[in-house]
Amino acid sequence: VNAYSTADSIASTGSSSCNGGTMNRSSYWVPTLIDTSNGTPLALTAATFYYKSGYNGIRPSEINPIPAGLRMFAGNPKGNSPETASGKWGCANVPAGVLAPPDSMSIPNCPVGSEIRMNISFPQCWDGINLDSPDHRSHMSYTVGGRCPSTHPVAIPELSYHIIYPVKVANAPLLWRLSSDNYASDLPGGFSNHGDWINGWKSEFMNAFVKGCDQAARDCHSHLLGDGRQFYGYQ
């Protein structure tokens, strides 16, 4: 995956660094998290991508498989305050007996030994026609009043990103910022949290997952297809 990738190139070439190999070549992208004390990009501990049902008022039985070639965008790359931010941040795996700050719209100062969790949720309603749009948003919509709006009537799984970064030095997160945080450095980092996604699932596996997991309201964790099979490469 690179800046020149297309839905066609992703669906037809290469393998995947995610469990599942060629069954799911989807592209998952977020801006780089940078330690501004030395300009170093931070390595993540793990990344989990969920395709969920039962959220936002959409019944599991209403979920449809995601069409081949669909791409979409979530978050606000120009976010510079809690009011303009879209993604969320939190602390994970906090050591027992250690206090941690609550979830927020900016990068929290999670304690040493814990992890920072970057969360992004994508729109769940598709217009049923366009696989993309000039702004990568207009063909998709979030639910309105617990339903997909009439302009975007096709419900798909709710895709969410959960990116994990380790905290090894006390107060280090106070100096962490996203590469897209193009606002005053005296403000907390992370307000521009966003991501994009391009579908690279093979249709037979997407169909099996939606039927066996989403529509069946079954907890398939992040490695099962719901029909007795698990993702290739999962340990």
Salt bridges, closest charged atoms under 4 A:
GLU62 OE2 - ARG59 NH2 3.30
GLU62 OE2 - ARG147 NH2 2.88
ASP103 OD2 - ARG117 NH2 3.57
ASP132 OD2 - ARG71 NE 3.69
ASP132 OD1 - HIS136 ND1 2.91
GLU158 OE1 - LYS52 NZ 3.37
ASP219 OD1 - HIS221 ND1 3.74
ASP227 OD2 - ARG229 NH2 2.71
